[in-house]
Amino acid sequence: MNILQINASPRRGDANSTKLAKQVSERLQASHAGARLTVRDLGERPVTVLDETALGALFTPADQRSPEQATVVAEYDALIAEVQSHDAIVLGVPMYNFGVPVQLKAWIDAIARAGVTFRYTENGPEGLLKGKTVYVALARGGLYRDTPNDSQVPYLKTVLGFLGLTDVRFIYAEGLNMGPEAAAKGFAQAEADLAAAIG
């Protein structure tokens, strides 16, 4: 098994989401002999934002791209190839202002490419990143699970499913900023979710 761990927090190693993602990856490695782990830290190495230059590059034939455009496309190509070559994806996701961090959004924008990771057919869109399992390690200061204020889970289910990533398992650590007792309860819930997700 090849495991790709994506750390989305700009706080890097000190982030609860990163620590939780590491636990998920370690559990996967322990349950799959010979599993190999790749870690991409989006706080340390941010993905180029899908701006006008990047969009223009994607719609420009390869032999007509400027050096700057070619660099952006090569970056996005490498990110897509990385996802394609892994069997399991672990996302460490903190909640910022009810959404995902900009670092993660930039990564999603980079790997979502028509004709490569999804395509449109006469029956509607079809995701092309099939046969993979995604583990989403969510770290939140408050309590949002199964409430209308949780916009992360619906968004991630939608966009990952659009790309063909339909086996998505969520591990929740919540209440982490609500005092020691609530934080301990949140980490205990994460452990229970992890056991249910992996065994």
N, C-alpha and C positions, 0 to 999 in steps of 0.2 A: 504494500500500500504506500502511495505517495501522498503526503499530507502537506497542504499549503495553509499556513497560518498568516492571516492578515490582521495586523494591529492597526486600528483606526484612530487611536487616541493620539493627540499631539503631545501628551505627557509621557509617552514612551513607556519605559519599564516600570514607572511608579503608578501607572493607571490600574485601577481595579479591573477594567475590561481586559487589559493586557495580561494581568495575572490569571484571570479566569480563562482566557483563551489558552494560555500556557497549560493550565490544568487539563483542559479538554484535549489538547495535543498529546500531553503525557499519557492520558488515559487511553487514547487511541493507539499510541505506540506500545503501551503495555499489553493491549489486547490483540495486536497484530505483529507477530514476530517479523523482524526485518523491515519494519515500516521506516520510511525516510521522511524527514521533516524539512521543509523550506519555510523560512520566516521572512515576511516582507513587512517592514515597519513604515507605515505611511506618514508618521510624524517625522521620522528621520529622513525619509526619501519621498517627499510629496510627489504625487502624480501631476503632470502638467494639466491645468484646467482646460476643459473643452471650450475655448474661446474662439474668436473669429479666425485667428491664425490656424488653430487646430482643425476647425471645421473646414476651412479652405483647403488645408492639406489633404484631408480625407476625400475631398471631391475633386482633387487635381490628379491627373494621370501621373504615375510614378516617374516617368521620364521627363515630366515638366515641373516637378516640385523644386522649390528653392531648397538650399541646404537646411534652413530653419524648418521648413515643412517636412523634409525628409527625416529630420531628427525626431519630430513629434510623432510621425507615423511609426517610426522604428520603435519608439518607446511604447506606444500602444500595442504594436504587434507583439512585442516581447511580453507584455502583461497578459495578452490573450493566450499566447503560447504557453505561458506559465500555468494558467488555469486549465487549459486543455490537457496538460500533461500530468495533472494531479487527480487522484481519486476522491479525496476528501478535502473540503475547504473549511477552515475554522476562522470565523470572523469575530474579532474582539471589538465590541461596539458600545461605547458610552452613549448616554442620552444628553444631547445639547439642545436646549430650548425646544424640547418635544420632537426633535428630529435626529437624523444621523449626522455625524461630523462631516464637515466639508471635505475632509481627506478621503472618507469612504465614498462620498458622492462622486468625487473626481475619479476614483478608481472604477466605480460602476460605469460612469460615462465613457471611460477609456475602453472597457471590455465589451460594451454593448455596441456591436457593429453589424449593420444589416448585411446579410449574405455570408457572415462569418460565424457569429454567435447566435443569430436569429435570422429568420427569413419570413417573408410574407408569401402565403400560398392562397389558392382560391378558397380554401377553408379557413383562412385567417392566419395569424402569426404562428410560427413554429420555433421553439427554442432549440438550439443546436448543441448546447452544453449538457448532454444527457448522461445518465448513468453515474452521477456523482452525488455524494451526500454533503450537505452544508450544515455545520454546527455554528449557531450564532450565540456567542457569549455576551449577554446583555448586562451592563452594570449601570444602576440608576440610584440617584440619591433619594428619590421618593418611591411611592408605590403606584404603579401604573398598569400592572398586568391585568389583562381582561377588562380594562376600563376604556371609555371613549377617548381618554387622553393619551392612550398608547398609539401614536401614529407610526412608530418605528416598525412594529411587527407587520401590520397590513402592507406598508410600503415594501418592506424587504420580501415578503411572500410574493407580492405582485411582480416586482422587478426581477427577482431571481427566477420565479416561475416562467416569466416571459423569455428568459434565456435558456430554459430547459432544466433549470435546477429546481426540481419539484420536491425532492426529499430534503426538507429543511427542518432542523430540530433546534429548538430554542432552550437555552439555559439562562435562567433569570437570577441575578443577584440584585435585590431591591432593598430600599430603605437604608441605604448605606450612609446617608447623611442625617439620619433621624435618631442618632444616639447609639451607644455601644450595644444595647440589647437588640434594637432593631437591626443593626448591621450584622450581629451574630446570627439572627434569625434569617436574614437575607442570604448569608453565605451557606447556611444549612440548607436552605431551599435550593440553592445552586447545586449543592452536592447531590441532593435528591434528583434534581432534573438531569444532572450529568449521569447518574447511575441509570436513570430511565432511558437516556438517549444512547448510551454506549453499553451499559451493563457492567 
